[in-house]
């Protein structure tokens, strides 16, 4: 995991949002809440309409040609030298750490990918380390106990668990509780859950059981694939456990609004 040097907030207050395909298809409210959080800090958010996927599904399935085609289609969508904010740690990890390597035989394209990767930030990372957000003085709400889940890629490539911990712990009325399986994979892993369904199912059952054992009724994460997996598994098991994207949870707490049940898959 890298030690990253963070810049000052962008002088022109302009940023891009890379929304991710899962947010677009399954959890659009999380994308909208990410925009609201960024606008709360006085930023103008630009969303290039041609964006699609970060290429991770093809890459992690051993299909580099397909991954290159997906990445190549994104490279010209962010022409200005603005930060690119990604409300997903695993997608941000793919974009920051693997895009340039896909084009090892094409130096010119590799350099474009590398230059773009330097501007990639996971949402909570950007809020904390670049914008230096403070949520002191946000509206008072009911006390809430939550469990944090950080995807494998977000934890090990982007180091974003520390950002999630810091943000949650700074919220008035929020108590973050840890559980025995917090550092373990939820079992999703993209196509892993399809190719190894039995193993994947056992892993997510352990995750749900450990989260429920804390007494918390909500899992917060910045990775939609994990949220979909944990949320559906909890419902299948009849567990009293809801899931919420980090962006939506933060916006709800700082904006003083109630939980939106539509956020749960």
Buried (B, 14 or more C-beta within 10 A) or exposed (E): EEEEEEEEBBEEBBBBBBBBBBBBEBBEBBBBBBBBBBEBBEBEBBEBEEBBBBBBBBBBBEBBEBBBEBBBBBBEBBEEEBBBBBBBBBBBBBBBBBBBEBBEEEEEBBEBBBEBBEBBBBBBBBBBBBBEBEBEEBEEBEEBEBBBBBBBBBBBBBBBBBBBBEBBEBBBEBEBBEBEBBEBBBBBBBEBBEEBEEBBBEBBBBBBBBBBEBEBBBBBBBBBBBBBBBBBBBBEEEBEBBBBBBBBBBBBBBBEEEBEEEBBB
